[in-house]
Amino acid sequence: MTLYLNINGEDRAFHGDAMTPLVDVLREGMLLTGAKAVCREGFCGACTVQVDGIPMPSCLLPAGLAVGRAIVSIEGIGEEGELTPLQRALEDHDVVQCGMCFPGMVMTLTPFLAANPNPSRDEIKQAMVGNICRCTGYERIIDAVLSMQAQKETAA
């Protein structure tokens, strides 16, 4: 069966079973390896992508249900070769260690920050509920997000 998926603004064909998890289609079929297949149960957040602007675990989404929807993976965030302000803040705060959670964090926090550009510490914690990080803990991630707010205030 051939499925046509819109991934990072590009229409792509996947030849396979419609029940194949989207994370496998991205990683194996499209060679987009940013989404990590870690728990395969939807609770770690490492495979998070945006589907129609909503973060969701791609390990739980059959490819057939993604047809006709706008899928954005970490590879489709920002401009090629440049970090987004969120990615830069996370890097500046030494959040990136093993790299397993990083793409999912970015995919979750990007639409959150678009909807809430001045979040509180508690709001950031709530936004990250579906993302597990085993290396850095969460305080540096929260501090990085809050630093973006402080940089905007300094620039103004």
VENPE-V473423 format. One record per residue. RES is the residue in three letters. SS is DSSP state (H for helix, E for strand, C for the rest). OMEGA is omega in whole degrees, 0 to 359 (NA if undefined). Layout:
res;ss;omega
RES;SS;OMEGA
RES;SS;OMEGA
//
This chain:
res;ss;omega
MET;C;177
THR;E;177
LEU;E;178
TYR;E;184
LEU;E;175
ASN;E;183
ILE;E;180
ASN;C;176
GLY;C;182
GLU;E;176
ASP;E;183
ARG;E;179
ALA;E;173
PHE;E;179
HIS;E;181
GLY;C;183
ASP;C;179
ALA;C;179
MET;C;177
THR;C;178
PRO;E;182
LEU;H;179
VAL;H;179
ASP;H;177
VAL;H;180
LEU;H;186
ARG;H;187
GLU;H;183
GLY;H;185
MET;C;182
LEU;C;173
LEU;C;191
THR;C;179
GLY;C;176
ALA;C;184
LYS;C;178
ALA;C;186
VAL;C;185
CYS;C;184
ARG;C;178
GLU;C;175
GLY;C;182
PHE;C;184
CYS;C;178
GLY;C;184
ALA;C;181
CYS;C;185
THR;E;171
VAL;E;174
GLN;E;177
VAL;E;187
ASP;C;176
GLY;C;182
ILE;E;177
PRO;E;176
MET;E;179
PRO;E;183
SER;C;178
CYS;C;182
LEU;C;184
LEU;C;175
PRO;E;182
ALA;H;180
GLY;H;178
LEU;H;179
ALA;H;179
VAL;C;179
GLY;C;180
ARG;C;179
ALA;E;181
ILE;E;175
VAL;E;176
SER;C;179
ILE;H;179
GLU;H;181
GLY;H;180
ILE;C;175
GLY;C;180
GLU;C;181
GLU;C;178
GLY;C;180
GLU;C;176
LEU;C;173
THR;C;177
PRO;H;178
LEU;H;179
GLN;H;179
ARG;H;180
ALA;H;178
LEU;H;178
GLU;H;180
ASP;H;180
HIS;C;176
ASP;C;180
VAL;C;185
VAL;C;176
GLN;C;182
CYS;C;177
GLY;C;183
MET;C;184
CYS;C;189
PHE;H;180
PRO;H;179
GLY;H;177
MET;H;180
VAL;H;182
MET;H;178
THR;H;186
LEU;H;182
THR;H;179
PRO;H;177
PHE;H;181
LEU;H;176
ALA;H;180
ALA;H;185
ASN;C;186
PRO;C;180
ASN;C;185
PRO;C;173
SER;C;177
ARG;H;181
ASP;H;178
GLU;H;178
ILE;H;178
LYS;H;180
GLN;H;180
ALA;H;184
MET;C;186
VAL;C;183
GLY;C;182
ASN;C;179
ILE;C;175
CYS;C;181
ARG;C;186
CYS;C;191
THR;C;192
GLY;C;189
TYR;C;185
GLU;H;179
ARG;H;178
ILE;H;179
ILE;H;178
ASP;H;179
ALA;H;179
VAL;H;179
LEU;H;179
SER;H;178
MET;H;179
GLN;H;180
ALA;H;179
GLN;H;178
LYS;H;181
GLU;H;179
THR;H;181
ALA;H;184
ALA;C;NA
//
